[in-house]
Amino acid sequence: MSQGVIDLAVTRDEKFLYVQNGTSGTVDSFRIGRNGSLTKVTTASGLPPFAESGMEGMVAV
């Protein structure tokens, strides 16, 4: 479950959404369906939570 969402990024081809969760120190990735629906693909964990390091924002390329 996403906690403390602080940033979102969509890939250039608009097929994936990345959600940075500052409270839990994770990034969730979702596949964007043709109708705009989201399907969770994976979660990257182990990032420093916001309270400890000031983690804020992602760079979208």
C-alpha positions in Angstrom: 0.0 0.0 0.0 1.3 3.4 -0.9 2.1 5.6 2.1 3.1 9.3 2.0 3.0 9.8 -1.7 5.3 12.8 -2.5 5.9 12.4 -6.2 4.6 10.8 -9.4 6.2 10.3 -12.8 4.8 8.9 -16.1 7.1 7.4 -18.7 7.3 9.2 -22.1 5.4 6.5 -23.8 2.7 6.8 -21.1 2.7 3.1 -20.3 4.0 3.2 -16.8 3.4 5.3 -13.7 5.9 5.5 -10.8 4.8 6.6 -7.3 7.4 7.7 -4.7 6.2 7.1 -1.1 8.3 9.2 1.2 6.8 7.8 4.5 7.5 4.1 3.6 10.7 4.7 1.6 9.4 2.8 -1.5 8.6 3.4 -5.2 5.6 1.6 -6.6 5.3 1.0 -10.4 2.1 0.6 -12.3 1.2 -0.3 -15.9 -1.3 2.1 -17.4 -4.0 0.4 -19.4 -5.6 1.8 -22.5 -8.6 2.9 -20.5 -6.4 4.6 -17.9 -6.7 1.7 -15.4 -3.6 1.0 -13.2 -2.1 -2.5 -12.6 0.6 -2.7 -10.0 3.8 -4.2 -11.4 6.3 -4.0 -8.4 7.5 -2.1 -5.4 11.1 -1.0 -4.9 11.9 -0.9 -1.2 14.8 -0.1 1.0 15.0 3.6 0.2 15.4 6.0 3.1 12.1 7.3 4.5 11.5 11.0 4.3 11.8 11.5 8.1 15.4 10.3 8.1 17.0 11.7 5.0 14.8 14.4 3.5 13.9 12.1 0.4 11.7 14.2 -1.9 11.0 13.9 -5.5 12.0 11.8 -8.5 13.6 12.8 -11.8 11.4 11.8 -14.8 13.4 11.1 -18.0 
